[in-house]
Amino acid sequence: FWYGPGKLEVKEHPIPEVIKGSILVKIEACAICGSDLRIFNDGNPRIDPPRIIGHEISGIIAKVGDGVNDYKVGDLISIGADVPCGKCDHCNNGRSNCCDINYAIGYQFDGGFSQYMLLDPLMVKYGPIQVIKNNLSPDIVALAEPLACCINGYERSLIKPESTIVVFGGGPIGLMLCLLAPIYNKKRLILIEPSNDRLDFAKKYIDPIDIFINPNNIDPVKKIMSLTKNVGVDLIFTANPIVKTHEQAIQILAKRGVVNFFGGLPQSAKQINLLSNIIHYKEAYITGSHGSTPKQHEKALKLIIDKKINLEPLITHKFPLEKIKDAFALASSSKGLKVIVNPNV
């Protein structure tokens, strides 16, 4: 349970009762997301404590409620985070991640850092739930949720074939964005990351990256403008919570380029400085992306099943539920990449 900023406690709690239209899931894996770390430290206006957080989830169906016909006990499922309301214009037009109510697992509904989780009838009716029929690891299945968010990032970013792409941040999301770059026919991919350990990891495991930049050693704006002969970059993702990278991203935009403010910032973050002439004269675009849709969750799983994306190297640590504080500490330290909690180990 999350009780407020910096307060995470493991407690016994009754297994939720199945109601009509709901599904009880025995959690196999729940990965720690950067947004979980922000919730832990700063809270979130959508969350009233105490709340079980965690939204990158896989599990086995333990019980189904009356009226549930598309799922059965024993199914391994991958669960997305965003829960469509099914009524607003966004949900009715395929943009459920922009739902006016903005329900999500681990926010208004209890999440996956628990041995059992109840999927609300709204989630069962409209949400991203995929039955896994292949022999996939539950740990990998849980990562379909963040991969779907990355797919949404590309789809929001007017991606063109043969683009030069820059990713600020070599954490799990940044590296997933890098792994997706060949799917969208990148021309050149540049990673900017201040941790030498993460740069070394990316050099070893993330083949699509062409150029690695440590901003502690070199000015990334000057370097990229030099590499592009002052043309700039077609697409930039800020996959981190650092305001400065948002300002730098705008400075390296090419004409008709796109910057996607992908990583959320802490509530205490300062406003960025923006010279609007850059956008005006370059006819450039600034966008953001948040969450994903059920369709994008399905796309993510297909990429995993078809072995077009290998997420296995990103999983660096695993913890049982009783050591979740250690898991959060490690995830916050940047010493690992994807940290998985296995509640029923």
TAJODA-V441336 format. One record per run of one state. SS is the DSSP state (@ for helix, = for strand, . for the rest). FROM is the first residue (numbers start at 0). TO is the last residue. If there is no record, write none. Layout:
# TAJODA-V441336
[[SS,FROM,TO] [SS,FROM,TO]]
This chain:
# TAJODA-V441336
[[.,0,0] [=,1,3] [.,4,5] [=,6,7] [.,8,21] [=,22,30] [.,31,32] [@,33,41] [.,42,49] [=,50,50] [.,51,54] [=,55,63] [.,64,74] [=,75,78] [.,79,80] [=,81,82] [.,83,87] [@,88,91] [.,92,94] [@,95,97] [.,98,101] [=,102,104] [.,105,107] [=,108,108] [.,109,114] [=,115,118] [.,119,119] [@,120,125] [.,126,127] [=,128,130] [.,131,136] [@,137,141] [.,142,142] [@,143,155] [.,156,161] [=,162,167] [.,168,170] [@,171,183] [.,184,184] [=,185,191] [.,192,194] [@,195,204] [.,205,209] [=,210,212] [.,213,218] [@,219,226] [.,227,231] [=,232,237] [.,238,241] [@,242,250] [.,251,251] [=,252,260] [.,261,274] [@,275,281] [.,282,283] [=,284,287] [.,288,292] [@,293,304] [.,305,310] [@,311,313] [=,314,319] [@,320,332] [.,333,336] [=,337,341] [.,342,344]]
